[in-house]
Amino acid sequence: MKQVVLGLLACISVSISGVAQSVPGTARPASAGLPRIAIAGLGIESSTFSPAVTHEDAFHARYSGEVFTAYPFMMGAAPLRKQAKWFPTVVGKSLPGGAVTREAYESLVGKMLDSLRKYSPYDGLYFDIHGAMSVKGLDDPEGDLIIRIRKVVGYKTLISTSMDLHGNVSERLAQNTDLMTCYRMAPHEDAMQTKERAVTNLLDRLRSGKGKPAYKALVNVPILLPGEKTSTRIEPGKSLYAEVEPLADRQSGVVDAAIWIGYAWADEPRNHAVVLVTGDDKTKVTQTAEKLARNFWAARDKFDFVAPTGTLADVLTKAVASAKKPFYISDTGDNPTAGGAGDVTWTITEILKRPEFKKADGPSLIYASIPDPGFIKKAVAAGIGGQVDGSAGALVDHRFAPPVPLKGTVTAIVTGDKDAEVEAVVKVGSVSVIITQKRKPYHEEKDFTRLGLNPRTADIVVVKIGYLQPELYEMQKDWIMALTPGGVDQDLFRLPYKRIQRPLFPFDKDMKTPDLSAKLVPLSGTSR
């Protein structure tokens, strides 16, 4: 009797803190109950033109049950949570930055694979990636990762992948996934909606018994443009992406359709635009992919920056003279949310040279931001209201300017931010310079107000960013993107590409019309 009870217990799955647990190696097909679905993924944009490197701690990896906190649609009593037995493993998302160290990549991947082995087998796996990760000494990391996952879960497991539209789709990534989708908006206001769509598509295919879509049509589109030229706020990106939803969601025989702009600041053969359509109707899948690719190609000359652009000197002159306040300036070349090191000091150095900002009663300007842990120590030692004198920045990327001298009054010190950890504001003349212990993007009003700064009433706000995120966009009364130097320079012609596939627009502006015929990617686990 005791042996029978122990045998039964070995086959039972229980739930602890909402995470399904099972005896390693025991099979439990979907037909026996709720489908068994794993969750795994790593996400980062990595510029190969930045001297910065990204370490493991930057991914803020979540493990086991804490993975659910990354997905509001999976929290608590959410309907999707009840539709499967979930096995969250490792999900890590880093701020964009430089290439990931091989040690960090191998460590995170090792933990992920160990967790997947522990609770296999699975009916499905939700693969949550960005698609623009660069790893030292390794091409196409996402393709490498999915192959290594396949070696653990096998090819009977249905994999559904969600990505950023600025990610890259290699053929081995496309072949080894079964369902694939990406964002349809830039800025990415539909990020969580996209992730939920990937999970819903996976559940639908498992519940219906349809399994892997019969066809995956891929078109490599030889275009490489920065996101700031392909925003869906303006044409032609707006109309191009408006076509995706009806073609993807309202055609029988099509499961999903997606357009990837690709990532412009990495020098790999996979860095270019892609269209991928999945479904069960060969004709519709193929024709939809080719239609979207042709439309993309036809619009290539119409893409332009989402805002007016100019040199920093000209932009500052316009901002000072403008009656429209607040006047926002994007410091684009060192944008930390595109992969910049974040500590390039060229722009703030030029700002502080200007006579308009030398006196405290000059035009009020907020500058966000410069990371420097050493300067943070000095600011903390001086305290709020104290005087601080030192230099900041250019610890990682000093190609364009040395550390910037800062002598002024500490007006704020705040701790506890996930990314910055410690933040300080130093008033130099009429400029409030935000200094951080670690890199941090400033995308929301609260990022400023928690430091005692008001981005709605300042005369000028300079942010290391490309296109303005929604809250900043709503606040600005005028906005220009300054074409500044850095690891994510918006002028792609200034970057030393050596490995991208040519011909490629806009580098080969007069190239012949490419073959935009769809290629049917073999189903995962097959060679056909």
For each residue, the residues with C-beta under 8 A, 3 or more apart:
1: 4 5
2: 5 6
3: 6 7
4: 1 7 8
5: 1 2 8 9
6: 2 3 9 10
7: 3 4 10 11
8: 4 5 11 12
9: 5 6 12
10: 6 7 23 26
11: 7 8 23 26 28
12: 8 9
13: 20 21 22 28 85
14: 20 21
15: 18 19 20 21 85
16: 19 21 65
17: 65
18: 15 65 68 81 86
19: 15 16 64 65 68 86 87 88
20: 13 14 15 36 85 86 87 119
21: 13 14 15 16 119
22: 13 26 28 36 119
23: 10 11 26
24: 117 118 119 120
25: 120
26: 10 11 22 23
27: 121
28: 11 13 22 32 33 36 121
29: 32 123
30: 33 34 35 36 123 206
31:
32: 28 29
33: 28 30 85
34: 30 83 84 85
35: 30 83 84 85 123 124 203 206 207
36: 20 22 28 30 84 85 87 119 121 122 123 124
37: 84 85 86 87 122 123 124 125 126 202 203 206
38: 86 87 88 89 116 119 122 124 125 126 153 157
39: 67 86 87 88 89 91 125 126 128
40: 89 90 91 112 115 116 125 126 127 128 149
41: 90 91 92 126 127 128 129
42: 59 90 91 92 93 105 108 109 112 129 133 145
43: 92 93 94 128 129 130 131 133 164
44: 54 58 59 93 94 95 96 97 100 130 132 133
45: 96 97 130 132 133 164 166 263 265 337 338 339
46: 54 96 97 98 99 100 132 133 134 135 266 339
47: 50 52 96 97 98 99 134 265 266 338 339 340 487 488
48: 98 99 134 265 266 267 268
49: 265 266 267 487 488 489 495 496
50: 47 97 98 265 339 340 341 396 397 486 487 488
51: 98 341 396 397 399 487
52: 47 97 98 340 341 342 396 397 487
53: 97 98 99 100 101 136
54: 44 46 58 59 94 97 98 99 100 101 104
55: 58 100 101 104
56: 59 61 101 103 104 107 108
57: 60
58: 44 54 55 94 95 97 104
59: 42 44 54 56 92 93 94 104 108
60: 57 92 93 94 418
61: 56 90 91 92 108 111
62: 66 67 69 70 88 90 91 92
63: 66 67 88 89 90 111 115
64: 19 67 88 89 115
65: 16 17 18 19 68 88
66: 62 63 69 88
67: 39 62 63 64 70 71 88 89 90 91
68: 18 19 65 71 74 75 81 86 88
69: 62 66 75
70: 62 67 91 93 128
71: 67 68 74 75 192 195 196 199
72: 75 78 192
73: 78 80 192 195 196 199
74: 68 71 78 80 81 86 199
75: 68 69 71 72 78 81
76: 81
77: 81 82
78: 72 73 74 75 81 82
79: 82 83
80: 73 74 83 84 196 199 200 203
81: 18 68 74 75 76 77 78 86
82: 77 78 79
83: 34 35 79 80 203 207
84: 34 35 36 37 80 124 203 206
85: 13 15 20 33 34 35 36 37
86: 18 19 20 37 38 39 68 74 81
87: 19 20 36 37 38 39 116 119 122
88: 19 38 39 62 63 64 65 66 67 68 91
89: 38 39 40 63 64 67 111 112 115 116
90: 40 41 42 61 62 63 67 108 111 112 115
91: 39 40 41 42 61 62 67 70 88 128
92: 41 42 43 59 60 61 62 108
93: 42 43 44 59 60 70 130
94: 43 44 54 58 59 60 97 100
95: 44 58 336 337 419 439 440 441
96: 44 45 46 47 132 336 337 338 339 340
97: 44 45 46 47 50 52 53 54 58 94 336 339 341 342 439
98: 46 47 48 50 51 52 53 54 134 339 341 396 487
99: 46 47 48 53 54 134 135 136
100: 44 46 53 54 55 94 104 105 133 134 135 136 141
101: 53 54 55 56 104 105 135 136
102: 105 106 135 136 137 138
103: 56 106 107
104: 54 55 56 58 59 100 101 107 108
105: 42 100 101 102 108 109 135 138 141
106: 102 103 109 110
107: 56 103 104 110 111
108: 42 56 59 61 90 92 104 105 111 112
109: 42 105 106 112 113 145 148
110: 106 107 113 114
111: 61 63 89 90 107 108 114 115
112: 40 42 89 90 108 109 115 116 149
113: 109 110 116 117 148 149 152
114: 110 111 117 118
115: 40 63 64 89 90 111 112 118 119
116: 38 40 87 89 112 113 119 120 122 125 149 152 153
117: 24 113 114 120 152
118: 24 114 115
119: 20 21 22 24 36 38 87 115 116 122
120: 24 25 116 117 152 153
121: 27 28 36 153 154 156 157
122: 36 37 38 87 116 119 125 153 157
123: 29 30 35 36 37 157 158 206
124: 35 36 37 38 84 157 158 159 160 202 203 205 206
125: 37 38 39 40 116 122 149 153 157 158 159 160
126: 37 38 39 40 41 160 162 198 199 202
127: 40 41 146 149 159 160 161 162 177
128: 39 40 41 43 70 91 161 162 195 198
129: 41 42 43 133 142 145 161 162 163 167
130: 43 44 45 93 133 163 164 166 167
131: 43 142 163 164 166 167 168 169 173 182 260 263
132: 44 45 46 96 164 166 167 168 263 266 339
133: 42 43 44 45 46 100 129 130 141 142
134: 46 47 48 98 99 100 141 266 268
135: 46 99 100 101 102 105 138 141
136: 53 99 100 101 102
137: 102
138: 102 105 135 141 144
139: 268 269 270
140: 143 144 168 170 172 173 268 270
141: 100 105 133 134 135 138 144 145
142: 129 131 133 145 146 167 168 170 173
143: 140 146 147 170 172 173 176 270
144: 138 140 141 147 148
145: 42 109 129 141 142 148 149
146: 127 142 143 149 150 159 161 172 173 176 177
147: 143 144 150 151 172 176
148: 109 113 144 145 151 152
149: 40 112 113 116 125 127 145 146 152 153 159
150: 146 147 153 154 155 159 176 524 525
151: 147 148
152: 113 116 117 120 148 149
153: 38 116 120 121 122 125 149 150 157 159
154: 121 150 157 525
155: 150 524 525
156: 121 525
157: 38 121 122 123 124 125 153 154
158: 123 124 125 178 179 202 205 206 211 212
159: 124 125 127 146 149 150 153 176 177 178 179 524
160: 124 125 126 127 177 178 179 180 181 198 199 201 202 205
161: 127 128 129 146 173 177 179 180 181 198
162: 126 127 128 129 180 181 182 194 195 197 198
163: 129 130 131 167 169 180 181 182 183 258 260
164: 43 45 130 131 132 167 182 183 188 191
165: 182 183 184 186 188 258 259 260 261
166: 45 130 131 132 186 227 260 261 262 263
167: 129 130 131 132 142 163 164 182 260 262 263
168: 131 132 140 142 260 262 263 266 268 270 271 272 274
169: 131 163 173 174 180 218 260 270 274 276
170: 140 142 143 173 174 270
171: 174 175 218 521
172: 140 143 146 147 175 176
173: 131 140 142 143 146 161 169 170 176 177
174: 169 170 171 177 180 216 218 276 521
175: 171 172 216 521 522 523 524
176: 143 146 147 150 159 172 173 524
177: 127 146 159 160 161 173 174 180 524
178: 158 159 160 205 211 212 213 278 523 524
179: 158 159 160 161 198 201 202 205 213 255 256 278
180: 160 161 162 163 169 174 177 216 256 258 276 278
181: 160 161 162 163 194 197 198 201 248 256 258
182: 131 162 163 164 165 167 194 258 259 260
183: 163 164 165 186 188 190 191 194
184: 165 190 194 232 241 244 245 258
185: 188 189 190 232 241
186: 165 166 183 227 230 231 232 233 237 261 467
187: 231 233 467 469 470
188: 164 165 183 185 191
189: 185 470
190: 183 184 185 193 194
191: 164 183 188 194 195
192: 71 72 73 195 196
193: 190 196 197
194: 162 181 182 183 184 190 191 197 198
195: 71 73 128 162 191 192 198 199
196: 71 73 80 192 193 199 200
197: 162 181 193 194 200 201 256
198: 126 128 160 161 162 179 181 194 195 201 202
199: 71 73 74 80 126 160 195 196 202 203
200: 80 196 197 203 204
201: 160 179 181 197 198 204 205 255 256
202: 37 124 126 158 160 179 198 199 205 206
203: 35 37 80 83 84 124 199 200 206 207
204: 200 201 207 208 210
205: 124 158 160 178 179 201 202 208 210 211 212 213 255
206: 30 35 37 84 123 124 158 202 203 209 211
207: 35 83 203 204
208: 204 205
209: 206
210: 204 205 213 280
211: 158 178 205 206
212: 158 178 205 523 524
213: 178 179 205 210 216 255 278 279 280 285
214: 279 280 282 523
215: 278 279 280 281 282 285 286 520
216: 174 175 180 213 276 277 278 285 520 521 523
217: 276 277 278 285 286 288 289 290 518 519 520 521
218: 169 171 174 274 275 276 289 518 519 520 521
219: 274 275 276 289 290 292 293 516 517 518 519
220: 272 273 274 519
221: 272 273 274 275 293 296 297 514 516
222: 272 273 501 503 504 505 511 514
223: 262 272 273 296 297 300 504 505 506
224: 262 264 271 272 273 492 500 504 505 506 507
225: 229 230 261 262 264 273 303 492 506
226: 229 230 264 265 338 466 488 490 492
227: 166 186 230 231 261 264 338 466 467
228: 231 305 306 307 332 466 467 481 490
229: 225 226 303 304 305 306
230: 186 225 226 227 237 261 303
231: 186 187 227 228 234 237 306 467
232: 184 185 186 237 238 240 241
233: 186 187 237 238 306 467
234: 231 237 238 306
235: 238 239 302
236: 239 240 299 302 303
237: 186 230 231 232 233 234 240 241 303
238: 232 233 234 235 241 242
239: 235 236 242 243 299
240: 232 236 237 243 244 259 292 295 296 299
241: 184 185 232 237 238 244 259
242: 238 239 245
243: 239 240 246 247 291 292 295
244: 184 240 241 247 248 257 258 259 292
245: 184 242 248 249 250
246: 243 249 250 251
247: 243 244 250 251 254 257 277 288 291 292
248: 181 244 245 251 254 255 256 257 258 277 288
249: 245 246
250: 245 246 247
251: 246 247 248 254 279 281 284 288
252: 281 284
253: 279 280 281 284 285
254: 247 248 251 257 277 278 279 281 284 285 288
255: 179 201 205 213 248 278 279 280
256: 179 180 181 197 201 248 277 278 279
257: 244 247 248 254 275 276 277 278 288 289 292
258: 163 165 180 181 182 184 244 248 275 276 277
259: 165 182 240 241 244 273 274 275 292 296
260: 131 163 165 166 167 168 169 182 273 274 275 276
261: 165 166 186 225 227 230 273
262: 166 167 168 223 224 225 271 272 273 274
263: 45 131 132 166 167 168 266 271
264: 224 225 226 227 271 492
265: 45 47 48 49 50 226 338 339 487 488 495
266: 46 47 48 49 132 134 168 263 271 339
267: 48 49 271 495 496 497 498 499 500
268: 48 134 139 140 168 271 499 500
269: 139 499 500 501
270: 139 140 143 168 169 170
271: 168 224 262 263 264 266 267 268 500
272: 168 220 221 222 223 224 262 500 501 504
273: 220 221 222 223 224 225 259 260 261 262 296
274: 168 169 218 219 220 221 259 260 262
275: 218 219 221 257 258 259 260 289 292 293 296
276: 169 174 180 216 217 218 219 257 258 260 289 521
277: 216 217 247 248 254 256 257 258 285 286 288 289 292 518
278: 178 179 180 213 215 216 217 254 255 256 257 285
279: 213 214 215 251 253 254 255 256 284 285
280: 210 213 214 215 253 255 285
281: 215 251 252 253 254 284 285
282: 214 215 285 286 520
283: 286 287
284: 251 252 253 254 279 281 287 288
285: 213 215 216 217 253 254 277 278 279 280 281 282 288 289 518
286: 215 217 277 282 283 289 290 518 520
287: 283 284 290 291
288: 217 247 248 251 254 257 277 284 285 291 292
289: 217 218 219 257 275 276 277 285 286 292 293 518
290: 217 219 286 287 293 294 516 517 518
291: 243 247 287 288 294 295
292: 219 240 243 244 247 257 259 275 277 288 289 295 296
293: 219 221 275 289 290 296 297 516 518
294: 290 291 297 298 516
295: 240 243 291 292 298 299
296: 221 223 240 259 273 275 292 293 299 300
297: 221 223 293 294 300 513 514 516
298: 294 295
299: 236 239 240 295 296 302 303
300: 223 296 297 303 505 506
301:
302: 235 236 299
303: 225 229 230 236 237 299 300
304: 229
305: 228 229 308 309 481 490
306: 228 229 231 233 234 467 481
307: 228 330 467 468 479 480 481
308: 305 479 480 481
309: 305 480 481 482 483 490
310: 314 315 318 480 481 482 483
311: 314 315 482 483
312: 315 316 329 331 347 350 482 483 484
313: 316 317 350
314: 310 311 317 318
315: 310 311 312 318 319 329 480 482
316: 312 313 319 320 329 350 351 354 460
317: 313 314 320 321
318: 310 314 315 321 322 327 480
319: 315 316 322 327 329 363 459 460 478 480
320: 316 317 356 363 459 460
321: 317 318
322: 318 319 325 327 478
323:
324: 327 477 478
325: 322 457 458 459 460 477
326: 455 456 457 458 459 460 461 475 476 477
327: 318 319 322 324 459 460 461 476 477 478 479 480
328: 460 461 462 463 468 472 475 476 478 479 480
329: 312 315 316 319 460 461 462 463 479 480 481 482
330: 307 335 463 464 465 466 467 468 479 480 481 482
331: 312 334 335 347 462 463 464 465 482 484
332: 228 335 465 466 481 482 483 484 486 488 489 490
333: 340 344 346 347 483 484 485 486 487 488 489 490
334: 331 340 341 342 343 344 346 347 397 464 484 485 486 487 488
335: 330 331 332 338 339 340 464 465 466 486 488
336: 95 96 97 339 340 341 342 439 440 441 464
337: 45 95 96 441 443 465 466
338: 45 47 96 226 227 265 335 466 488
339: 45 46 47 50 96 97 98 132 265 266 335 336 487 488
340: 47 50 52 96 333 334 335 336 344 397 464 486 487 488
341: 50 51 52 97 98 334 336 344 396 397 439 486 487
342: 52 97 334 336 369 370 371 396 439 440 464
343: 334 370 371 372 393 394 395 396 397 439
344: 333 334 340 341 347 393 394 397 399 400 401 484 485 486 487
345: 348 349 370 392 393 394 398 400 401 402 403 404
346: 333 334 349 350 400 401 484 485 486
347: 312 331 333 334 344 350 351 367 462 482 484
348: 345 351 352 367 370 393 404 431 433 462
349: 345 346 352 353 401 404
350: 312 313 316 346 347 353 354
351: 316 347 348 354 357 365 367 431 462
352: 348 349 357 404 428 429 431
353: 349 350
354: 316 350 351 357 358
355: 358
356: 320 362 363 430
357: 351 352 354 362 363 365 428 429 430 431
358: 354 355 362 429 430
359: 362 429 430
360: 427 429 430
361: 430
362: 356 357 358 359 429 430
363: 319 320 356 357 430 459 460
364: 430 432 457 458 459 460
365: 351 357 430 431 432 458 459 460 461 462
366: 431 432 434 448 453 455 458 460 461 462
367: 347 348 351 370 431 432 433 434 462
368: 434 442 447 448 461 462 463 464
369: 342 420 423 433 434 435 436 440 442 464
370: 342 343 345 348 367 375 392 393 404 433 434 435 436
371: 342 343 393 395 420 435 436 437 438 439 440
372: 343 375 376 392 393 395 403 435 436
373: 376 377 437 438
374: 377 378 390 392
375: 370 372 378 379 388 390 391 392 406 424 435
376: 372 373 379 380 422 424 435 436 437
377: 373 374 380 381
378: 374 375 381 382 388 389 390
379: 375 376 382 388 410 413 424 426 435
380: 376 377 383 413 422 424
381: 377 378 386
382: 378 379 386 387 388 410
383: 380 386 410 413
384: 410 411 412 413
385: 409 410 411
386: 381 382 383 409 410
387: 382 407 408 409 410
388: 375 378 379 382 406 407 408 409 410 426
389: 378 406 407
390: 374 375 378 405 406 407
391: 375 402 403 404 405 406
392: 345 370 372 374 375 403 404 406 433 435
393: 343 344 345 348 370 371 372 403 404
394: 343 344 345 397 398 401 402 403 404
395: 343 371 372 398 403
396: 50 51 52 98 341 342 343
397: 50 51 52 334 340 341 343 344 394 400 486 487
398: 345 394 395 401 402 403
399: 51 344 485
400: 344 345 346 397 485 486
401: 344 345 346 349 394 398 404
402: 345 391 394 398
403: 345 372 391 392 393 394 395 398
404: 345 348 349 352 370 391 392 393 394 401
405: 390 391
406: 375 388 389 390 391 392 426 428 433 435
407: 387 388 389 390 428
408: 387 388 426 427 428 429 433
409: 385 386 387 388 426 427
410: 379 382 383 384 385 386 387 388 413 424 425 426
411: 384 385 425 426 427 432 452
412: 384 423 424 425 451 452 453
413: 379 380 383 384 410 422 423 424
414: 417 422 423 424 450 451
415: 421 422 423
416: 421
417: 414 420 421 422 423 436 440
418: 60 421
419: 95 436 438 439 440 441
420: 369 371 417 423 436 437 438 439 440
421: 415 416 417 418 436 437 438
422: 376 380 413 414 415 417 436 437
423: 369 412 413 414 415 417 420 434 435 436 437 440 451
424: 375 376 379 380 410 412 413 414 434 435 436
425: 410 411 412 432 433 434 435 451 452 453
426: 379 388 406 408 409 410 411 432 433 435
427: 360 408 409 411 431 432 433
428: 352 357 406 407 408 431 433
429: 352 357 358 359 360 362 408
430: 356 357 358 359 360 361 362 363 364 365
431: 348 351 352 357 365 366 367 427 428
432: 364 365 366 367 411 425 426 427 453 458
433: 348 367 369 370 392 406 408 425 426 427 428
434: 366 367 368 369 370 423 424 425 442 451 453
435: 369 370 371 372 375 376 379 392 406 423 424 425 426
436: 369 370 371 372 376 417 419 420 421 422 423 424 439 440
437: 371 373 376 420 421 422 423
438: 371 373 419 420 421
439: 95 97 336 341 342 343 371 419 420 436
440: 95 336 342 369 371 417 419 420 423 436 447
441: 95 336 337 419 447 464 465
442: 368 369 434 447 448 463 464 465
443: 337 447 465 469 471 472
444: 447 469 471 472
445: 448 449 455 456 471 472 475
446: 449 450
447: 368 440 441 442 443 444 450 451
448: 366 368 442 445 451 453 454 455
449: 445 446 452 453 454 455
450: 414 446 447
451: 412 414 423 425 434 447 448
452: 411 412 425 449
453: 366 412 425 432 434 448 449 458
454: 448 449 457 458
455: 326 366 445 448 449 458 461 472 475
456: 326 445 475
457: 325 326 364 454
458: 325 326 364 365 366 432 453 454 455 461
459: 319 320 325 326 327 363 364 365
460: 316 319 320 325 326 327 328 329 363 364 365 366
461: 326 327 328 329 365 366 368 455 458 472 476
462: 328 329 331 347 348 351 365 366 367 368 482
463: 328 329 330 331 368 442 468 472
464: 330 331 334 335 336 340 342 368 369 441 442
465: 330 331 332 335 337 441 442 443 468 469 472
466: 226 227 228 330 332 335 337 338 481 488 490
467: 186 187 227 228 231 233 306 307 330 473 481
468: 307 328 330 463 465 472 473 476 479
469: 187 443 444 465 472 473
470: 187 189 473 474
471: 443 444 445 474 475
472: 328 443 444 445 455 461 463 465 468 469 475 476
473: 467 468 469 470 476 479
474: 470 471
475: 326 328 445 455 456 471 472
476: 326 327 328 461 468 472 473 479
477: 324 325 326 327
478: 319 322 324 327 328
479: 307 308 327 328 329 330 468 473 476
480: 307 308 309 310 315 318 319 327 328 329 330
481: 228 305 306 307 308 309 310 329 330 332 466 467 490
482: 309 310 311 312 315 329 330 331 332 347 462
483: 309 310 311 312 332 333 489 490 491
484: 312 331 332 333 334 344 346 347 489
485: 333 334 344 346 399 400 489 494
486: 50 332 333 334 335 340 341 344 346 397 400 489
487: 47 49 50 51 52 98 265 333 334 339 340 341 344 397
488: 47 49 50 226 265 332 333 334 335 338 339 340 466
489: 49 332 333 483 484 485 486 492 494 495
490: 226 228 305 309 332 333 466 481 483
491: 483 494 495
492: 224 225 226 264 489 495 497 506 507
493: 507
494: 485 489 491
495: 49 265 267 489 491 492
496: 49 267
497: 267 492 500 507
498: 267
499: 267 268 269
500: 224 267 268 269 271 272 497 504 507
501: 222 269 272 504
502: 507 508
503: 222 507 508 511 512 514
504: 222 223 224 272 500 501 507 508 511
505: 222 223 224 300 508 509 511
506: 223 224 225 300 492 509
507: 224 492 493 497 500 502 503 504
508: 502 503 504 505 511
509: 505 506
510:
511: 222 503 504 505 508 514
512: 503
513: 297 516
514: 221 222 297 503 511
515:
516: 219 221 290 293 294 297 513
517: 219 290
518: 217 218 219 277 285 286 289 290 293
519: 217 218 219 220
520: 215 216 217 218 282 286
521: 171 174 175 216 217 218 276
522: 175 526 527 528
523: 175 178 212 214 216 526 528
524: 150 155 159 175 176 177 178 212
525: 150 154 155 156
526: 522 523
527: 522
528: 522 523
